[in-house]
Structure formats: C-alpha cells, structure tokens
C-alpha cells in the first residue's frame, strides 16, 4: 500500500523516544514533551515552495494535531506542515 498525503501534509515515521532517563528512571507517556522527531516518508501534493521538506528529512514537530495510522505493522503520522517546527540537519 502506498499513501500520498494531499495538500500541505506530510507522512512521517515517528522516531521512538527514550522511555527512561540516563539514570534509569521511567518516563510515563503523559510526562513526555509534546515536541517530537520523525522522518519524512512522503510529502503532500503542494509544490516545493509550499512544502520545503523532502523525503528522508528528519523533522521536529508538535504532537498535538496529527492523524495516526498503521501500515505493515509500522506506525505513521500524517500531519500538516504548519505543525513542523524545524528540520534537523547534520
């Protein structure tokens, strides 16, 4: 199955966050920050000027408004480009 987001949306694969601190303390889901990282799998149908993100880019996004889906046992998110707050380079 192939999913192509429409408009100014991107399909990302979230990067799993650490569930314990360096000292071994467990961090519950409710205590984690709402800014998260993901890898862009597919970009929407808008042109490059509207979506300055490419496949394979690692991004930082807010975790409040996204659509979750599961494909081939993997979790993905579709989110609007306005929810992307940074592109991680280097």
N, C-alpha and C positions, 0 to 999 in steps of 0.2 A: 504494500500500500504506500502511496506517495501523497503527501499533504503539501499543498501550496497555499500559504496564507494570502488573504486578499487585502488590498489597500496597504495602509501603513502598519502592517503587522509582521511579526517575525515568529518563527517556530524555533524554540530553543530546547536544549537538553540541559536541565539544571545540574550544576556541579554540587555534589553531596558535601554538606558542611560537616566539620568535625563535631561529634556529639559529646566529646569530653575535652576538658581543658588540658593544658600541658601537665598540670598536677594530678590529673586523673578524675576530676570532678565531672559528673554527668550534667549536661546542659539540656533541660527539657525544651520541647518544641516551642512552648509559649514564652520562653525566656530568650529565644534567639532573635537577633536583629532582623528587621524586615527588608534589609538590603541584601541581595543575594547575587551570586555569579552564575552564568550559564554560557553555553557555547551555541552559537547560531548555526542551525541546521538548514534553514531555508528562509529566504526573505519574501516579503509580500510583492504584490503586483505593481506598486507605485514605482516611479523611476528613481534612479540613483540619487538625484538631487534631494528627493524627499526622504529617502532611507539611506543614510551614509554608513550603513552596516553591510558587511559581506558574510557569506558562508564561512564558517571556521573562526570568526572573530569571537573573542571572549569578552563578555559584557557584564556590567554591574547594573542590576535593575531593582526596582522596588517590588516587594512581594505582595502588594495589595490587590491588584486587578489583573488577573490572568486566567486563562482557560486551561485546565489540566486535561490531559488525555494520555492514554496508554496505547502503545503500538509495539507489537512483537515483544511484550514483556518489559519494555522500557518506558519510563515516564518522560513526558514532554510538556511544554507550556507554549501557548500562543499568547503573545502579549503585544500591546500597542507600542509603537516606537516612542511615544511620549513617556512611557514608563521606564525606558532605558536611560540611565543617568550617566553612564560612562562606558568607554571602550578601553579595555585593558591592553596595553601594548608592551612588548618587550618581555 
